[in-house]
Amino acid sequence: MDEDHDQDVYDENGVDRSLVRWFLALTPYERLAALDDAVKFAELIEESRGPSR
């Protein structure tokens, strides 16, 4: 990857602009579905860790 490409993709704080563009291109319903998928994934990870101590 070249430096010009990195500057287009990442802002000065290191935020991946392509992800921001992708998310803003979604409809509100699609955004909620993406959030729901992320929450379900996080719950799956938490469950796989076993009981808390």
C-alpha positions as CSV (number, residue, x, y, z in Angstrom):
1,M,0.0,0.0,0.0
2,D,1.3,3.4,-0.8
3,E,1.2,6.5,1.4
4,D,-1.3,8.4,-0.8
5,H,-3.7,5.5,-0.5
6,D,-3.3,5.4,3.3
7,Q,-4.1,9.1,3.5
8,D,-7.3,8.6,1.6
9,V,-8.4,5.7,3.7
10,Y,-7.4,6.9,7.2
11,D,-7.9,10.3,8.8
12,E,-5.4,12.0,11.1
13,N,-6.8,10.1,14.1
14,G,-6.4,6.7,12.3
15,V,-10.1,6.3,11.6
16,D,-10.7,4.0,8.6
17,R,-12.9,6.3,6.4
18,S,-13.9,3.4,4.2
19,L,-15.8,1.9,7.1
20,V,-17.5,5.2,7.8
21,R,-18.5,5.6,4.2
22,W,-19.8,2.0,4.1
23,F,-21.9,2.5,7.2
24,L,-23.3,5.8,6.0
25,A,-24.3,4.2,2.7
26,L,-26.6,1.7,4.6
27,T,-30.2,2.4,5.2
28,P,-31.3,2.9,8.8
29,Y,-32.7,-0.6,8.9
30,E,-29.4,-2.0,7.5
31,R,-27.5,-0.1,10.2
32,L,-29.7,-1.6,12.9
33,A,-29.2,-5.0,11.4
34,A,-25.4,-4.5,11.4
35,L,-25.5,-3.4,15.0
36,D,-27.7,-6.4,16.0
37,D,-25.2,-8.7,14.3
38,A,-22.3,-7.1,16.2
39,V,-24.2,-7.5,19.5
40,K,-24.9,-11.1,18.8
41,F,-21.3,-11.7,17.9
42,A,-20.1,-10.1,21.2
43,E,-22.6,-12.2,23.2
44,L,-21.3,-15.3,21.5
45,I,-17.8,-14.4,22.4
46,E,-18.8,-13.7,26.0
47,E,-20.7,-17.0,26.2
48,S,-17.7,-19.0,24.8
49,R,-15.5,-17.6,27.6
50,G,-17.4,-19.6,30.2
51,P,-18.7,-18.5,33.6
52,S,-17.3,-15.4,35.1
53,R,-15.3,-15.6,38.3
